[in-house]
Amino acid sequence: MIATRIRQLACAAAVAGAALTVFPAGAADVSAWDGDSRSGMRLIAGNAVAGSPNGVLRAGVEIRLAPGWKTYWRYPGDSGVPPRLDFGGSSNVKSATVLWPSPRRFADETGASIGYKDNVIFPLQVTPVDRALPAVLRVKIDYAVCEKLCIPVEGHAELTLPVAASTQEARLAAAEASVPKPVALNEGTVFAVRAVRREAGASAQRVVIDVMAPEHFKVDLFAEGPAPEWALPLPKPMAGAPAGFRRFAFDLDGLPAGARAEGAILTLTAVAGTSAIEVKAHLD
């Protein structure tokens, strides 16, 4: 009887130890900050995505900014440097997909840029190699912070996923909600990109976009080419839109050498209040 009880206790201890290995009790859901008085970055961890067949884990890269400082979106506009994230040093991580919250337009002496102020969380969707084991997420991020001058920054962070009952779930959910929703051209009854067309301008062909949005919303629009080498101008608001619409336009400038506009696919990100959509549009 005693020997049987000892074996039962040993077995229970082994199972508990294995459970602690897979889901560490009390594991941290944030890494240490890496930065200075101007900015800092860290990793934050959420829970596993419910119902995901691949065991996708929720996480995020958080950047804090001092008052008056900004950092940049994936396409920075006329000036600036987009963040570059490298997860190559991670363990048991098959992939880490970065999501981009809707940005703001900033104007300064060098032109218009696109990015963020205060704090921003870039949500991550992390797929482990083996979902039964913890994933150790390690990130190296190169980004720039700007006030009057721009300063390049390199940040490093490490965090183990998943985390049971993460305290960061609400913040990650809010960041994910601010990511532009992919929709088709002309999809939507209240907020939509209704039309994209080319017109002959004085010096180059011009792209004109009509965005439908409620009248009381502040609306902005950003345009990206089919490859990072495309440096399209920021769309500018223009007059002449029908009631209930905003009209934007930009010249087809900033194409890389040898690139053709015909048939190219643009990514258009429209922001109206706290809502944002992303539309793929052919330049036919």
Secondary structure, 3 states (H helix, E strand, C coil): CHHHHHHHHHHHHHHHHHHHHHCCCCCCCECCCEECCCEEEEEEEEEECCCCCCCCEEEEEEEEECCCCEEEEEEEECCCCCCEEECCCCECEEEEEECCCCCEEEEECCEEEEEEECEEEEEEEEEECCCCCCEEEEEEEEEEEECCCEEEEEEEEEEEECCCCCCCHHHHHHHHHCCCEEECCCCCCCCEEEEEEEEECCCCEEEEEEEECCCCCCEEEEEECCCCCCCCCCCEEECCCCCCEEEEEEECCCCCCCCCCCCCEEEEEEEECCEEEEEEEECC
